[in-house]
Each structure stands twice: as C-alpha cells, then as structure tokens.
Amino acid sequence: MKIGRSFYIRIAAIILVILLGVWMFFIGKQHTILLDNNRYEEIRALDEVAVSVDGGEDIDLYSRMRDQAIVTGQGHTISVTYTDSSWEEHTIVRDIDIPLGENMMIIYLPYLVENPDSPQEEWLQHFESQAVTVSPSSSDSAVVTDDSAGLMMDF
C-alpha cells in the first residue's frame, strides 16, 4: 500500500489544529484579579493607591475598597503607586504568573506594599467566591393562583 502526499498533508493539518488549540488555551484563558485594599492581618489598609494591570488605566482604590481587573493569559505586570506618610510617592512594579487552573486570584495590596520583595505566593492567593445559595421555600404555605380569590368574601 502506497501512502500518498495527501495523507501527509492531512496529518500535518491535524497536528497544526491540535497545536493551535493548545496555544489558544494558554493565551486565551480569562482570569479575574481582585485588587484588595483592606486590612491584612496586622497591616493597615492604604489611604489611597492606584493600581495598573498590564499597563492599562489606573484603578484608584481607597481604604477598605476592592476592585477587579479582568485579564487574559498567564503572565501579567502589576504597577502599584501609593503615597506614604511623608507624602512621597512610590511605585512598585511586579510581574505575576497566574497558576494554570485558577480563575480568580486576589492581590492583597497592603501586604505587597509592606513587603515588596516577598514571593508572589504571599500576596497573590486563590480566591473562592463566598456566594450564598438560597434554598427554595417550603411547600407548607398555599400558593394562590386565582387572581380574583382575594375579592370574594363570605357573608
């Protein structure tokens, strides 16, 4: 049996599509990064901070505020600009790598500002939503389906 040129073209096309799918998985995955300016353990929140993710527009956060940045891909650059107690402006720029299986991460800005050279795992952590589910009401109460039921009176 002779294997023709079209067979090799088909195999190359299949491999190309698979490689494209893997590449798109890594660069096209969307993540939510929560920017948290709340008290973190013994570190107090910053009075005012401007955060930029991947060179985008600044997100201004005041004390006890949280905002989000939606990003695509695994590697990002975060820039944190804040003013200290002596009115000097400082900027911290860090590269972050989002772990592959994570959809939502939280950055604790007070900890990052207090310890700018600390490892990423200390100030960038997994965030699990605290959504509350409401259970359906019990079927003990009667449901009135007739619109005129309230109008009839017994005398």
CORCORHU-V88734 format. One record per backbone hydrogen bond with DSSP energy under -0.5 kcal/mol. NH is the residue of the N-H (numbers start at 0). CO is the residue of the C=O. If there is no record, write none. Layout:
NH,CO ; NH,CO
//
This chain:
3,1 ; 6,3 ; 7,3 ; 8,4 ; 9,5 ; 10,6 ; 11,7 ; 12,8 ; 13,9 ; 14,10 ; 15,11 ; 16,12 ; 17,13 ; 18,14 ; 19,15 ; 20,16 ; 21,17 ; 22,18 ; 23,19 ; 24,20 ; 25,21 ; 26,22 ; 27,23 ; 28,24 ; 30,70 ; 31,102 ; 32,30 ; 32,68 ; 33,31 ; 33,104 ; 34,66 ; 35,33 ; 35,106 ; 36,34 ; 36,64 ; 39,42 ; 40,38 ; 42,39 ; 43,41 ; 48,60 ; 49,80 ; 50,58 ; 51,78 ; 53,51 ; 53,76 ; 55,52 ; 58,50 ; 59,57 ; 60,48 ; 62,46 ; 63,36 ; 64,36 ; 64,61 ; 66,34 ; 68,32 ; 70,30 ; 70,68 ; 72,28 ; 75,95 ; 77,93 ; 78,51 ; 79,91 ; 80,49 ; 80,78 ; 81,89 ; 82,47 ; 83,87 ; 86,83 ; 89,81 ; 91,79 ; 93,77 ; 95,75 ; 97,73 ; 97,95 ; 101,98 ; 104,31 ; 105,124 ; 106,33 ; 107,105 ; 107,122 ; 108,35 ; 108,106 ; 109,35 ; 111,107 ; 112,108 ; 113,109 ; 114,110 ; 115,112 ; 117,114 ; 121,118 ; 122,118 ; 122,119 ; 123,119 ; 124,105 ; 124,122 ; 126,103 ; 128,126 ; 134,132 ; 140,137 ; 143,141 ; 144,142 ; 146,144 ; 148,145 ; 150,147 ; 151,147 ; 154,152
//
